[in-house]
Amino acid sequence: MKSGFVNIVGNPNVGKSTLSNRLVGERLSIVTRKAQTTRKRIMGIVNADDYQIVFSDTPGVLKPNYKMQEAMLSYSKEALKDADVLLYVTDVVEKPDKYDDFLRAVEGLEVPVLVIINKIDLTDQKGLEAIVEYWHEQLPAAEIIPISALHGFNTEGIMKKIVDLLPEAEPYFDRDQLTDRSERFFVTEIIREKILLYYTKEIPYSVEVEVDDFKDYDDHADIHATIHVARESQKGIIIGHAGVAIKKLGIVSRRDIEKFLDKKVNLQLMVKVTKDWRDTDKALKQFGYE
């Protein structure tokens, strides 16, 4: 039996979450075009007759400007410590020198490292060859695998390689377990995803969602959630004129939550100003940044 942790790291906007969702075969991480979409470490578990793979999607690596980003970076650093196989995801358009210290830490690992070059559909053969050569120089011991996570090109090759690299071990989780996160967590992520999609400028980055009450019945669920913002002006933007914006947010969020839970959902949203929560230890602990 083979079993192990396959941790996925990389800079923002390189398609880590798209790749992790495709490898797991389920939509565990929210995916948008905006940076910092993934804020916490999310595990997805894949079971087969002869192996268990625990995929771990982490926030994008960036230089922190406030305490929430420090917590996000700590998730990625922690992923270097407990990986049996590390997937370092880059793409054909990013500037690889964004966080050189982290890259040097990856270089020092003793576990197998796969450099995944994503979005190869956005370049030509000559451009791809130059990028591959660059990563051979940066991480000489790593294996380079070009892919398109969005279109599913060569992702099966990653799975085959991972299984070959897994250590012999007993499963870490029950065979029927899909993730380490609760339904409450995924409800907050669905609502936050809609905020990322439907609001602009600084609003999505100043928002945290908290489920206050989750009553699950056989045929429906009653959910009350609070959208925390950092400043009073942001509260008005979330609500919108005559409540139009938050009404739309509630409708689109409820639809996806119903698909996720496979039942009817009564969703109530409220907005609260939690001043400067991204830089407040107490608030970050309350929201699960530990």
C-alpha angles and dihedrals in degrees: 000000000000123000137161152131117275106192122199118209137162145118122304121281097020095114101259094146093046088053095046092050091051093048093048092043092226134084100251102143124052114242127208136145091249124098121250092030090141111056104165138037112268124190124209119189124212118192130193133164093269105024147034120206119195106200115198119198113199136190118272115273112251140148105267122241096180140013096272090059089047088057091047091052091049090059090057093046090049089053089063091058101054102032121124088185124013125210111200105194122204132152141213096266108041125099104243095206095072094109110010095170090062091049090053089052089054089051090056096055120116094206123087114280124202116195107210113201104201132193095035088158086075095064141044130245094268092050092048093050090054091050092048090051091050092054092046087058094045097046108018095175094051127095114235119221120181114207147155107226092184093056097032094241113163095346089122087060089058092054092051091049093048093052090051091052098046116112122238106264144131118265116277095209138035112280093243096049116110103182144358092237129092130237088252090060093052091048090056090047093051091052092045091049090057090050089053090051101043105034128063143209116012098343099092091048093050095052133093124177124215127186107222098180132015117180112179118198131175095260104023147006130230111211129181116188135178123216108210118206129185100229139030093242090059091056091062092050093051092049095041129196110328088351094291096134098050090044090057090045090053093050097050092042093049092052093056093042089053090053090048096048094033093227142080116287133203104204124189121185129193131178124225132182110231099178116234091342092164089067099037120097095206094052094045091053090048090054094049102258098142 
